[in-house]
Amino acid sequence: MVNVLETAVLFSENAIHNKEMRMKLTEHMFEKYKIPALFIVKDPVLSAFSCGRSTALILDSGHKQTIATPVNDGYALLKCIIKHDIGGKLLTSDLKSTLLTKKNVTIKPRYTFKKKFINVEGAEMVQLVDLNQSDAIKNTHPNYNTWSQDEILREMKEDFLSVSDEVLQ
């Protein structure tokens, strides 16, 4: 069994983090839990180390933003961090506007279909039945419909979109 009073603690934090929160965390850990040692490390440093590198450029692309953090000899260069409000949410909304507006594609959420198993010449087949005319579908809240469409687009984005391997000249 591990004695907490004799064990050092490692915390990871975002590349862009509030110094006041770090100070509160440190104070809380030392005063309440009586830890002997605490090390707070930036996520990009751990990402670089996980690849066996002490120097790297780490791109962290999330839902709302993308952060580029240079790591040099195991230290995140905080003054060189670049943050852009480009993330998965923007890609999903662009995909949605391209498909729905420009290409005039209708995205029907999964809950608007029902599976019906039929037997055709001894082989069992699945037939999808459109439920758009049922009262249950008509009474569905528009926000749920939008969320369902966004989930389908997110899955399409994650499964089919990729970054080109070709170098642009």
N, CA, C and O of each residue as an XYZ file, in Angstrom:
676
protein
N       0.837     -1.174      0.000
C       0.000      0.000      0.000
C       0.886      1.243      0.000
O       1.932      1.265      0.648
N       0.467      2.272     -0.724
C       1.242      3.492     -0.862
C       0.840      4.476      0.231
O      -0.342      4.747      0.442
N       1.837      4.997      0.912
C       1.588      6.023      1.923
C       1.573      7.377      1.221
O       2.586      7.810      0.672
N       0.428      8.036      1.241
C       0.267      9.314      0.540
C       1.211     10.373      1.102
O       1.664     11.245      0.361
N       1.504     10.314      2.361
C       2.366     11.316      2.983
C       3.824     11.195      2.521
O       4.623     12.103      2.752
N       4.169     10.083      1.874
C       5.535      9.883      1.401
C       5.630      9.886     -0.127
O       6.681      9.558     -0.676
N       4.553     10.249     -0.816
C       4.513     10.152     -2.263
C       4.425     11.531     -2.909
O       3.593     12.356     -2.533
N       5.286     11.761     -3.871
C       5.244     13.016     -4.623
C       4.063     12.964     -5.598
O       3.638     11.884     -6.008
N       3.541     14.134     -5.963
C       2.369     14.222     -6.833
C       2.743     14.979     -8.112
O       3.446     15.988     -8.069
N       2.259     14.473     -9.246
C       2.468     15.110    -10.537
C       1.112     15.554    -11.079
O       0.188     14.748    -11.189
N       0.996     16.830    -11.415
C      -0.204     17.378    -12.043
C       0.160     17.862    -13.428
O       1.240     18.411    -13.644
N      -0.754     17.653    -14.371
C      -0.555     18.240    -15.694
C      -1.577     19.358    -15.870
O      -2.689     19.293    -15.346
N      -1.179     20.378    -16.614
C      -2.067     21.504    -16.842
C      -1.989     21.939    -18.290
O      -1.034     21.625    -18.999
N      -3.001     22.662    -18.715
C      -3.079     23.185    -20.062
C      -1.911     24.136    -20.308
O      -1.358     24.706    -19.367
N      -1.541     24.303    -21.573
C      -0.432     25.205    -21.904
C      -0.753     26.639    -21.505
O       0.124     27.374    -21.052
N      -2.005     27.033    -21.672
C      -2.434     28.370    -21.264
C      -3.236     28.197    -19.992
O      -4.394     27.782    -20.035
N      -2.624     28.513    -18.854
C      -3.265     28.272    -17.573
C      -3.079     29.466    -16.666
O      -2.086     30.188    -16.764
N      -4.027     29.668    -15.793
C      -4.041     30.789    -14.872
C      -3.061     30.545    -13.713
O      -3.131     29.510    -13.050
N      -2.169     31.476    -13.477
C      -1.175     31.331    -12.419
C      -1.836     31.287    -11.045
O      -1.371     30.573    -10.156
N      -2.920     32.050    -10.864
C      -3.620     32.062     -9.581
C      -4.182     30.686     -9.244
O      -4.123     30.255     -8.092
N      -4.725     29.998    -10.239
C      -5.271     28.659    -10.006
C      -4.159     27.677     -9.638
O      -4.353     26.796     -8.801
N      -2.995     27.834    -10.268
C      -1.858     26.977     -9.954
C      -1.415     27.198     -8.503
O      -1.077     26.248     -7.798
N      -1.420     28.449     -8.073
C      -1.029     28.765     -6.696
C      -2.031     28.178     -5.697
O      -1.632     27.648     -4.660
N      -3.329     28.271     -6.004
C      -4.358     27.703     -5.123
C      -4.218     26.188     -5.036
O      -4.345     25.605     -3.959
N      -3.953     25.550     -6.185
C      -3.761     24.107     -6.206
C      -2.570     23.706     -5.335
O      -2.658     22.779     -4.530
N      -1.474     24.409     -5.506
C      -0.266     24.116     -4.734
C      -0.526     24.273     -3.248
O      -0.168     23.402     -2.455
N      -1.140     25.366     -2.872
C      -1.443     25.626     -1.460
C      -2.364     24.544     -0.898
O      -2.146     24.047      0.207
N      -3.373     24.190     -1.649
C      -4.337     23.185     -1.211
C      -3.656     21.824     -1.020
O      -3.897     21.147     -0.020
N      -2.819     21.426     -1.960
C      -2.170     20.117     -1.878
C      -1.201     20.023     -0.700
O      -1.152     19.006     -0.008
N      -0.429     21.096     -0.475
C       0.533     21.052      0.627
C      -0.147     21.167      1.988
O       0.246     20.477      2.929
N      -1.159     22.027      2.109
C      -1.773     22.255      3.415
C      -2.792     21.181      3.785
O      -2.808     20.721      4.927
N      -3.642     20.773      2.842
C      -4.684     19.808      3.172
C      -4.178     18.372      3.144
O      -4.462     17.594      4.055
N      -3.425     18.014      2.100
C      -3.005     16.624      1.929
C      -1.593     16.345      2.436
O      -1.168     15.190      2.478
N      -0.869     17.384      2.819
C       0.475     17.245      3.407
C       1.415     16.435      2.515
O       2.166     15.589      3.000
N       1.367     16.699      1.215
C       2.244     15.969      0.300
C       3.685     16.467      0.462
O       3.895     17.632      0.797
N       4.679     15.600      0.230
C       6.066     16.028      0.387
C       6.598     16.806     -0.821
O       7.489     17.642     -0.672
N       6.061     16.538     -2.013
C       6.566     17.199     -3.220
C       5.458     17.271     -4.259
O       4.587     16.405     -4.337
N       5.520     18.334     -5.053
C       4.524     18.547     -6.095
C       5.234     19.030     -7.355
O       6.097     19.906     -7.295
N       4.863     18.449     -8.499
C       5.415     18.903     -9.767
C       4.260     19.160    -10.721
O       3.440     18.274    -10.962
N       4.193     20.368    -11.264
C       3.161     20.738    -12.225
C       3.836     20.894    -13.578
O       4.782     21.667    -13.728
N       3.342     20.157    -14.555
C       3.958     20.156    -15.880
C       2.896     20.495    -16.921
O       1.722     20.164    -16.753
N       3.309     21.144    -17.978
C       2.411     21.506    -19.066
C       2.120     20.276    -19.934
O       2.998     19.445    -20.168
N       0.873     20.175    -20.404
C       0.465     19.052    -21.260
C       1.348     18.881    -22.495
O       1.694     17.748    -22.829
N       1.728     19.964    -23.192
C       2.578     19.776    -24.376
C       3.932     19.130    -24.056
O       4.475     18.390    -24.877
N       4.465     19.402    -22.886
C       5.741     18.782    -22.486
C       5.549     17.274    -22.340
O       6.386     16.490    -22.788
N       4.450     16.877    -21.715
C       4.178     15.444    -21.562
C       3.935     14.792    -22.924
O       4.332     13.648    -23.149
N       3.277     15.526    -23.836
C       3.056     14.991    -25.179
C       4.373     14.770    -25.916
O       4.557     13.754    -26.587
N       5.278     15.722    -25.786
C       6.596     15.577    -26.422
C       7.348     14.393    -25.818
O       7.932     13.589    -26.543
N       7.331     14.287    -24.485
C       8.017     13.178    -23.821
C       7.413     11.824    -24.218
O       8.132     10.831    -24.326
N       6.088     11.789    -24.433
C       5.446     10.523    -24.787
C       5.919     10.021    -26.151
O       5.832      8.828    -26.444
N       6.420     10.935    -26.982
C       6.959     10.556    -28.296
C       8.473     10.375    -28.248
O       9.109     10.171    -29.282
N       9.047     10.449    -27.056
C      10.487     10.276    -26.920
C      11.274     11.503    -27.312
O      12.454     11.392    -27.645
N      10.662     12.660    -27.283
C      11.321     13.915    -27.676
C      11.318     14.890    -26.514
O      10.360     14.951    -25.744
N      12.383     15.644    -26.394
C      12.401     16.728    -25.411
C      12.202     18.075    -26.096
O      11.943     19.081    -25.435
N      12.325     18.092    -27.426
C      12.092     19.305    -28.205
C      11.096     18.968    -29.312
O      11.296     18.031    -30.086
N      10.013     19.756    -29.370
C       8.972     19.482    -30.359
C       8.048     20.685    -30.487
O       8.070     21.595    -29.658
N       7.245     20.673    -31.529
C       6.164     21.637    -31.676
C       4.875     20.837    -31.536
O       4.588     19.960    -32.350
N       4.099     21.147    -30.496
C       2.899     20.386    -30.173
C       1.674     21.181    -30.603
O       1.491     22.328    -30.197
N       0.832     20.554    -31.434
C      -0.440     21.150    -31.836
C      -1.554     20.439    -31.087
O      -1.708     19.223    -31.195
N      -2.319     21.190    -30.340
C      -3.443     20.650    -29.585
C      -4.709     21.231    -30.183
O      -5.062     22.379    -29.917
N      -5.389     20.434    -30.992
C      -6.602     20.903    -31.659
C      -7.798     20.290    -30.970
O      -7.948     19.070    -30.924
N      -8.651     21.151    -30.431
C      -9.817     20.691    -29.702
C     -11.108     21.113    -30.364
O     -11.156     21.363    -31.568
N     -12.146     21.188    -29.567
C     -13.480     21.503    -30.078
C     -13.578     22.956    -30.537
O     -14.126     23.236    -31.603
N     -13.049     23.875    -29.739
C     -13.205     25.297    -30.054
C     -11.931     25.975    -30.522
O     -12.001     26.995    -31.207
N     -10.768     25.438    -30.173
C      -9.537     26.154    -30.490
C      -8.385     25.201    -30.764
O      -8.439     24.019    -30.424
N      -7.345     25.736    -31.381
C      -6.109     25.007    -31.628
C      -4.967     25.814    -31.025
O      -4.863     27.022    -31.238
N      -4.113     25.130    -30.270
C      -2.990     25.787    -29.602
C      -1.695     25.141    -30.077
O      -1.546     23.920    -30.028
N      -0.759     25.971    -30.538
C       0.568     25.505    -30.942
C       1.550     25.910    -29.852
O       1.696     27.092    -29.540
N       2.225     24.911    -29.272
C       3.162     25.168    -28.184
C       4.529     24.600    -28.530
O       4.663     23.391    -28.719
N       5.549     25.451    -28.615
C       6.894     24.923    -28.808
C       7.469     24.423    -27.477
O       7.336     25.076    -26.442
N       8.098     23.274    -27.530
C       8.745     22.693    -26.353
C      10.222     22.568    -26.680
O      10.589     21.990    -27.703
N      11.073     23.111    -25.809
C      12.514     23.068    -26.024
C      13.185     22.507    -24.779
O      13.059     23.073    -23.693
N      13.885     21.416    -24.934
C      14.590     20.736    -23.834
C      13.688     20.492    -22.632
O      14.114     20.658    -21.489
N      12.439     20.096    -22.888
C      11.529     19.736    -21.814
C      10.789     20.904    -21.186
O      10.109     20.726    -20.175
N      10.904     22.078    -21.753
C      10.203     23.254    -21.216
C       9.304     23.848    -22.293
O       9.727     24.026    -23.435
N       8.065     24.153    -21.924
C       7.153     24.822    -22.858
C       7.533     26.296    -22.917
O       7.643     26.959    -21.886
N       7.730     26.799    -24.120
C       8.078     28.204    -24.301
C       6.783     29.020    -24.300
O       6.154     29.206    -25.342
N       6.398     29.502    -23.122
C       5.082     30.108    -22.921
C       4.871     31.383    -23.726
O       3.750     31.665    -24.148
N       5.920     32.151    -23.945
C       5.767     33.397    -24.694
C       5.601     33.155    -26.190
O       5.256     34.076    -26.931
N       5.841     31.938    -26.636
C       5.743     31.616    -28.062
C       4.475     30.841    -28.410
O       4.305     30.421    -29.555
N       3.592     30.649    -27.450
C       2.363     29.896    -27.697
C       1.450     30.691    -28.625
O       1.253     31.893    -28.447
N       0.901     30.001    -29.614
C      -0.045     30.620    -30.547
C      -1.379     29.916    -30.391
O      -1.455     28.688    -30.422
N      -2.429     30.705    -30.222
C      -3.778     30.167    -30.037
C      -4.687     30.709    -31.136
O      -4.717     31.913    -31.393
N      -5.428     29.804    -31.782
C      -6.385     30.193    -32.818
C      -7.748     29.598    -32.480
O      -7.840     28.495    -31.940
N      -8.797     30.335    -32.799
C     -10.151     29.845    -32.559
C     -10.638     29.009    -33.735
O     -11.718     29.235    -34.281
N      -9.819     28.046    -34.104
C     -10.163     27.104    -35.160
C     -10.099     25.716    -34.532
O      -9.059     25.292    -34.029
N     -11.219     25.027    -34.572
C     -11.249     23.692    -33.985
C     -12.302     22.838    -34.652
O     -12.793     23.160    -35.733
N     -12.637     21.759    -34.003
C     -13.603     20.819    -34.546
C     -14.975     21.416    -34.746
O     -15.682     21.053    -35.686
N     -15.362     22.332    -33.869
C     -16.681     22.961    -33.986
C     -16.785     23.760    -35.287
O     -17.811     23.710    -35.965
N     -15.734     24.491    -35.635
C     -15.731     25.275    -36.865
C     -15.776     24.362    -38.092
O     -16.489     24.646    -39.055
N     -15.016     23.271    -38.054
C     -15.030     22.329    -39.179
C     -16.408     21.702    -39.355
O     -16.879     21.536    -40.480
N     -17.051     21.355    -38.249
C     -18.390     20.777    -38.325
C     -19.388     21.774    -38.896
O     -20.221     21.411    -39.727
N     -19.313     23.029    -38.456
C     -20.250     24.033    -38.973
C     -19.979     24.324    -40.458
O     -20.920     24.555    -41.217
N     -18.717     24.317    -40.876
C     -18.401     24.499    -42.300
C     -18.924     23.331    -43.135
O     -19.469     23.527    -44.221
N     -18.752     22.119    -42.616
C     -19.259     20.940    -43.309
C     -20.777     21.014    -43.415
O     -21.354     20.681    -44.450
N     -21.410     21.449    -42.342
C     -22.869     21.564    -42.334
C     -23.341     22.600    -43.343
O     -24.280     22.342    -44.097
N     -22.714     23.753    -43.369
C     -23.143     24.788    -44.311
C     -22.876     24.367    -45.757
O     -23.663     24.681    -46.650
N     -21.767     23.657    -45.990
C     -21.455     23.194    -47.345
C     -22.478     22.170    -47.814
O     -22.995     22.255    -48.928
N     -22.767     21.188    -46.938
C     -23.699     20.141    -47.340
C     -25.128     20.645    -47.422
O     -25.831     20.377    -48.396
N     -25.559     21.374    -46.401
C     -26.963     21.757    -46.335
C     -27.308     22.905    -47.262
O     -28.376     22.901    -47.875
N     -26.432     23.884    -47.376
C     -26.749     25.076    -48.144
C     -26.321     24.941    -49.604
O     -27.144     25.070    -50.510
N     -25.057     24.686    -49.824
C     -24.538     24.693    -51.192
C     -24.911     23.436    -51.977
O     -25.247     23.521    -53.158
N     -24.855     22.285    -51.338
C     -25.123     21.020    -52.037
C     -26.577     20.582    -51.890
O     -27.005     19.634    -52.548
N     -27.338     21.261    -51.036
C     -28.754     20.971    -50.817
C     -28.989     19.519    -50.396
O     -29.868     18.846    -50.934
N     -28.200     19.044    -49.437
C     -28.317     17.685    -48.915
C     -29.162     17.723    -47.650
O     -28.982     18.604    -46.809
N     -30.076     16.781    -47.510
C     -30.897     16.677    -46.306
C     -30.295     15.620    -45.402
O     -30.071     14.485    -45.821
N     -30.035     15.997    -44.164
C     -29.496     15.052    -43.187
C     -30.640     14.663    -42.262
O     -31.184     15.494    -41.534
N     -30.993     13.388    -42.306
C     -32.081     12.892    -41.470
C     -31.473     12.174    -40.270
O     -30.705     11.227    -40.438
N     -31.809     12.615    -39.071
C     -31.275     11.969    -37.869
C     -31.714     10.508    -37.763
O     -32.712     10.100    -38.356
N     -30.964      9.747    -37.012
C     -31.209      8.309    -36.889
C     -32.574      7.999    -36.291
O     -33.185      6.984    -36.625
N     -33.056      8.873    -35.407
C     -34.327      8.571    -34.745
C     -35.523      8.697    -35.693
O     -36.645      8.351    -35.321
N     -35.292      9.191    -36.913
C     -36.386      9.314    -37.883
C     -36.537      8.056    -38.739
O     -37.346      8.036    -39.667
N     -35.770      7.008    -38.439
C     -35.856      5.752    -39.173
C     -36.125      4.605    -38.219
O     -35.795      4.665    -37.035
N     -36.726      3.571    -38.755
C     -36.977      2.359    -37.993
C     -36.535      1.178    -38.851
O     -36.793      1.143    -40.054
N     -35.872      0.219    -38.229
C     -35.454     -0.980    -38.957
C     -36.630     -1.955    -39.050
O     -37.333     -2.210    -38.072
N     -36.814     -2.476    -40.228
C     -37.856     -3.485    -40.443
C     -37.186     -4.670    -41.114
O     -36.602     -4.540    -42.190
N     -37.274     -5.827    -40.470
C     -36.652     -7.030    -41.013
C     -37.650     -7.732    -41.939
O     -38.782     -8.014    -41.544
N     -37.225     -8.007    -43.156
C     -38.093     -8.679    -44.121
C     -37.384     -9.920    -44.659
O     -36.155     -9.997    -44.665
N     -38.179    -10.883    -45.109
C     -37.642    -12.124    -45.655
C     -37.876    -12.117    -47.164
O     -39.013    -12.150    -47.636
N     -36.780    -12.075    -47.901
C     -36.860    -12.075    -49.360
C     -36.220    -13.358    -49.872
O     -35.002    -13.526    -49.818
N     -37.061    -14.260    -50.368
C     -36.601    -15.531    -50.932
C     -35.654    -16.272    -49.994
O     -34.622    -16.786    -50.423
N     -36.007    -16.324    -48.721
C     -35.238    -17.071    -47.735
C     -34.082    -16.309    -47.121
O     -33.424    -16.819    -46.214
N     -33.821    -15.103    -47.592
C     -32.733    -14.287    -47.021
C     -33.345    -13.143    -46.215
O     -34.239    -12.440    -46.685
N     -32.851    -12.977    -45.007
C     -33.360    -11.892    -44.163
C     -32.651    -10.596    -44.516
O     -31.422    -10.539    -44.561
N     -33.438     -9.556    -44.765
C     -32.885     -8.259    -45.132
C     -33.436     -7.195    -44.189
O     -34.489     -7.363    -43.573
N     -32.689     -6.091    -44.096
C     -33.120     -4.968    -43.273
C     -33.612     -3.868    -44.197
O     -32.938     -3.476    -45.149
N     -34.794     -3.387    -43.891
C     -35.360     -2.275    -44.656
C     -35.555     -1.106    -43.699
O     -36.070     -1.282    -42.595
N     -35.142      0.089    -44.123
C     -35.333      1.273    -43.291
C     -36.660      1.925    -43.648
O     -36.963      2.178    -44.814
N     -37.442      2.190    -42.603
C     -38.740      2.813    -42.794
C     -38.644      4.242    -42.286
O     -38.232      4.468    -41.148
N     -39.023      5.214    -43.120
C     -38.981      6.633    -42.764
C     -40.147      6.957    -41.837
O     -41.306      6.717    -42.178
N     -39.832      7.506    -40.658
C     -40.856      7.823    -39.663
C     -41.197      9.308    -39.626
O     -41.831      9.761    -38.673
N     -40.803     10.064    -40.618
C     -41.005     11.518    -40.583
C     -42.459     11.935    -40.446
O     -42.728     13.037    -39.967
N     -43.396     11.107    -40.842
C     -44.803     11.487    -40.779
C     -45.445     11.144    -39.434
O     -46.588     11.529    -39.190
N     -44.741     10.433    -38.563
C     -45.354     10.040    -37.282
C     -45.433     11.230    -36.329
O     -44.656     12.178    -36.440
N     -46.372     11.171    -35.401
C     -46.579     12.257    -34.434
C     -45.387     12.408    -33.501
O     -45.054     13.522    -33.096
N     -44.734     11.287    -33.152
C     -43.583     11.354    -32.247
C     -42.452     12.178    -32.861
O     -41.786     12.942    -32.163
N     -42.240     12.023    -34.145
C     -41.185     12.776    -34.828
C     -41.585     14.235    -34.979
O     -40.749     15.122    -34.800
N     -42.831     14.500    -35.302
C     -43.297     15.872    -35.478
C     -43.216     16.675    -34.181
O     -43.018     17.889    -34.221
N     -43.365     16.011    -33.033
C     -43.350     16.689    -31.734
C     -41.958     16.761    -31.109
O     -41.816     17.210    -29.971
N     -40.942     16.328    -31.828
C     -39.572     16.393    -31.327
C     -39.102     17.847    -31.323
O     -39.366     18.598    -32.261
N     -38.405     18.229    -30.262
C     -37.930     19.608    -30.140
C     -36.897     19.901    -31.235
O     -36.048     19.055    -31.516
N     -36.956     21.077    -31.853
C     -35.997     21.409    -32.928
C     -34.535     21.354    -32.489
O     -33.661     21.030    -33.292
N     -34.263     21.668    -31.225
C     -32.880     21.603    -30.733
C     -32.347     20.176    -30.761
O     -31.171     19.957    -31.052
N     -33.208     19.205    -30.458
C     -32.782     17.811    -30.506
C     -32.488     17.397    -31.944
O     -31.533     16.666    -32.207
N     -33.307     17.863    -32.857
C     -33.087     17.575    -34.276
C     -31.750     18.150    -34.741
O     -30.985     17.473    -35.428
N     -31.471     19.405    -34.365
C     -30.200     20.046    -34.732
C     -29.024     19.292    -34.130
O     -28.021     19.061    -34.806
N     -29.142     18.905    -32.854
C     -28.072     18.161    -32.186
C     -27.828     16.831    -32.895
O     -26.680     16.435    -33.096
N     -28.898     16.148    -33.270
C     -28.768     14.854    -33.951
C     -28.070     15.004    -35.296
O     -27.233     14.180    -35.664
N     -28.418     16.062    -36.028
C     -27.744     16.316    -37.299
C     -26.264     16.619    -37.070
O     -25.407     16.129    -37.805
N     -25.967     17.427    -36.053
C     -24.569     17.764    -35.750
C     -23.763     16.530    -35.366
O     -22.581     16.439    -35.697
N     -24.381     15.582    -34.675
C     -23.684     14.345    -34.309
C     -23.339     13.526    -35.554
O     -22.251     12.957    -35.643
N     -24.258     13.469    -36.504
C     -23.983     12.743    -37.752
C     -22.844     13.418    -38.508
O     -21.955     12.744    -39.029
N     -22.872     14.749    -38.570
C     -21.797     15.488    -39.245
C     -20.462     15.305    -38.540
O     -19.427     15.179    -39.195
N     -20.475     15.288    -37.195
C     -19.236     15.073    -36.442
C     -18.652     13.705    -36.763
O     -17.444     13.576    -36.966
N     -19.500     12.685    -36.810
C     -19.015     11.339    -37.143
C     -18.467     11.289    -38.567
O     -17.444     10.654    -38.823
N     -19.152     11.962    -39.494
C     -18.654     12.023    -40.873
C     -17.293     12.696    -40.913
O     -16.381     12.229    -41.595
N     -17.161     13.792    -40.181
C     -15.904     14.543    -40.160
C     -14.776     13.673    -39.605
O     -13.682     13.637    -40.168
N     -15.041     12.980    -38.513
C     -13.997     12.171    -37.884
C     -13.633     10.946    -38.708
O     -12.487     10.496    -38.683
N     -14.605     10.403    -39.441
C     -14.340      9.183    -40.204
C     -13.759      9.436    -41.595
O     -12.970      8.632    -42.091
N     -14.145     10.551    -42.228
C     -13.805     10.722    -43.638
C     -12.854     11.872    -43.951
O     -12.185     11.837    -44.983
N     -12.773     12.880    -43.102
C     -11.897     14.014    -43.394
C     -10.504     13.764    -42.839
O     -10.355     13.171    -41.771
N      -9.484     14.214    -43.561
C      -8.106     14.071    -43.091
C      -7.276     15.231    -43.637
O      -7.696     15.952    -44.541
N      -6.105     15.385    -43.069
C      -5.169     16.395    -43.511
C      -4.344     15.813    -44.645
O      -3.895     14.669    -44.565
N      -4.146     16.576    -45.679
C      -3.386     16.126    -46.835
C      -1.928     15.877    -46.467
O      -1.330     16.630    -45.699
N      -1.374     14.820    -47.019
C       0.039     14.505    -46.799
C       0.947     15.268    -47.762
O       2.163     15.301    -47.574
N       0.364     15.876    -48.785
C       1.146     16.584    -49.778
C       1.593     17.944    -49.254
O       0.842     18.633    -48.563
N       2.811     18.315    -49.587
C       3.346     19.618    -49.193
C       2.945     20.644    -50.248
O       3.204     20.460    -51.437
N       2.315     21.718    -49.805
C       1.918     22.770    -50.733
C       3.118     23.646    -51.059
O       3.921     23.974    -50.186
N       3.226     24.018    -52.323
C       4.340     24.863    -52.747
C       3.921     26.301    -52.793
O       4.727     27.168    -53.129
